[in-house]
Amino acid sequence: QVQLVESGGGLVQPGESLRLSCAASGNIFSIYSMGWYRQAPGKRELVAAIASGGSTNYADSVKGRFTISRDNAKNTVYLQMNSLKPEDTAVYYCNADLNANWVRNNYWGQGTQVTVSS
């Protein structure tokens, strides 16, 4: 059974930083892409994604402030969030497109709360 376990959320002040981590476990054969989405009231949006080859994609609202990276050996993806703003407040979900037990599927983590407030 595949699991995505997230960590690193919390409460910070505007301008501060946080680092989110998401580790995938299970009988995983390959991971095609991993990414982070966030859910605020009324909308869910892609924040950042990274493909197996290392190419990245960011939401315009986080470009220049957030950096996504990946440790393939650990099946782990990270999201370094700098210069956080109140509008970054949301539940952040890890997502992985991967092959486990010869079946390709899309998986989600349980979510981690990020709150940016003074």
Number of C-alpha atoms within 10 A of each C-alpha: 8 15 16 21 18 22 17 15 18 14 14 18 14 17 14 13 16 17 16 21 21 27 19 24 15 11 13 17 12 16 18 13 20 28 26 26 19 21 18 13 7 5 8 14 12 16 24 23 25 21 17 13 8 13 10 16 16 18 13 9 11 17 12 11 12 20 19 23 20 22 10 12 6 11 17 18 25 23 22 15 20 17 15 22 19 15 12 21 19 21 18 26 24 29 23 26 17 21 17 17 13 11 10 15 11 12 15 20 18 14 22 20 17 21 20 20 15 10
